[in-house]
Amino acid sequence: MTLPRIGIITGVRTEEKALAPIFNAENSPLVRLSGALPKRAINGVEALIEAGVDGILSFGTAGALNPGLRPGTIVIGESVLSPDGASYACNPEWVETISNALSIQPMGVYGAEYVMGPDAKAKVFLETRRAAIDMESLHAAKLAREADIPFAILRAIVDPVDFEFPEFVLDSVRPDGSVSLLPIIAGLCIQPWLTGRLLDLNKYNNAAMETLSGATRILGPRCGLGLLTL
């Protein structure tokens, strides 16, 4: 029997590095980076589907909408909600497999087109009761449904609901998912009082990468998809 190979869409290089525990395994996943750009996420997922993957996993970091979620908390998506109110369910068998393996209950995710500030995140939570937010899952869900292949979400919280990204951090992400230090250095020169917030972000990101790496180590190169009947 041929084991399935999954395609993973994620945002930046640091998120890709969290997949290191499974990269050298047989039938390791194919990965595409969005560079934190929704348009590029669409292109990446289309490329994965064209390559013939058996399932799409939206992987990486997420923002908290639920005030109870702290940096490093693993998010297993149950479904992803679009801003226009359409909901896209994740594959229930795949979700159950991941949930059982990690002993974590799935939760609702909201798909955004941009990074939201604290007020916007609080408003979305109040209106939708979704727990977390990211910019790749919605597009991945739509395309996976069109291709009639399983879809799942595995992410970890980076920013709490009350955290606001410094603008220069968002500007530092290149389209290929790498990070340029120049906008960050320039931003800190102009706004040195944001140094503490940047240090907090680094701490939050480290917590998220640690839990994501642990999750991939437990789930293996097919992230639970290999246990499904395709």
C-alpha positions, -999 to 999 in steps of 0.1 A, spaced: 0 0 0 13 35 -9 13 58 21 -2 92 15 19 123 11 6 156 25 11 191 13 18 218 39 11 255 35 28 278 60 39 314 63 75 320 70 109 301 72 108 299 110 75 280 108 90 257 82 118 249 106 93 235 131 88 207 106 125 196 109 116 164 130 98 149 99 117 164 70 141 135 65 115 108 69 102 86 41 74 103 22 80 136 41 56 164 33 58 189 4 59 225 18 51 258 3 55 292 20 31 322 17 54 349 30 24 359 51 6 370 19 -29 354 12 -23 356 -26 9 336 -23 -9 312 -1 -33 305 -29 -5 299 -53 13 276 -29 -18 254 -23 -25 252 -60 11 241 -66 7 214 -39 -25 201 -54 -10 201 -88 19 180 -74 -6 153 -64 -6 155 -26 -32 135 -8 -42 161 17 -35 198 27 -24 208 61 -24 245 71 5 247 95 23 274 115 14 302 138 -19 318 147 -32 348 166 -54 343 196 -90 355 195 -100 337 227 -84 357 256 -77 323 273 -52 312 246 -16 320 254 15 318 232 25 282 225 -10 268 227 -16 242 200 -46 249 177 -63 220 159 -89 234 136 -124 220 135 -134 244 107 -124 278 93 -148 307 90 -145 333 62 -153 370 68 -184 366 46 -198 339 70 -190 308 50 -176 279 70 -153 252 57 -151 221 78 -118 203 82 -117 165 75 -134 151 107 -114 118 106 -81 137 102 -90 161 130 -99 133 153 -66 115 146 -46 147 154 -67 155 184 -63 120 199 -26 119 192 -20 153 209 -48 151 235 -61 185 225 -96 194 216 -103 210 182 -115 245 180 -129 270 154 -105 291 133 -112 325 116 -96 332 82 -83 367 77 -67 387 49 -44 408 71 -29 408 106 -55 423 130 -49 445 160 -63 439 195 -96 457 190 -104 439 157 -95 405 172 -117 412 202 -146 422 179 -142 390 158 -142 368 189 -173 385 202 -192 381 169 -180 346 159 -166 329 191 -138 316 170 -107 308 190 -78 317 167 -70 335 135 -46 330 106 -42 340 69 -36 307 51 -62 283 64 -92 298 46 -76 297 12 -63 262 18 -97 250 29 -114 264 -2 -89 248 -26 -88 215 -8 -126 213 -10 -125 221 -48 -99 194 -53 -119 169 -31 -89 161 -8 -87 161 30 -78 194 48 -67 200 84 -53 229 105 -24 225 130 -11 258 144 3 273 176 -6 307 191 20 334 189 2 367 197 -23 369 226 -55 388 218 -41 420 234 -8 420 214 -3 444 185 24 437 160 48 466 153 42 476 117 79 472 109 78 435 118 50 429 92 71 448 67 101 426 73 86 394 58 98 388 23 75 370 -3 97 339 0 90 336 37 124 348 49 128 379 71 148 410 64 164 427 94 166 461 78 130 471 84 133 459 120 165 478 127 151 509 111 118 506 130 136 503 163 157 533 155 125 554 150 105 537 177 129 524 203 101 522 229 89 491 210 120 471 219 102 454 248 73 444 225 97 429 200 114 409 227 80 397 239 72 386 203 104 367 201 96 349 233 61 341 221 74 328 187 99 306 205 71 290 225 50 284 194 79 268 175 87 245 204 51 232 207 48 229 169 81 209 167 68 186 195 35 181 177 51 171 144 75 147 162 45 129 177 24 129 145 51 119 121 57 127 84 20 123 74 7 143 104 -20 116 110 -32 114 75 -16 80 70 -42 65 93 -71 75 72 -87 54 44 -84 75 13 
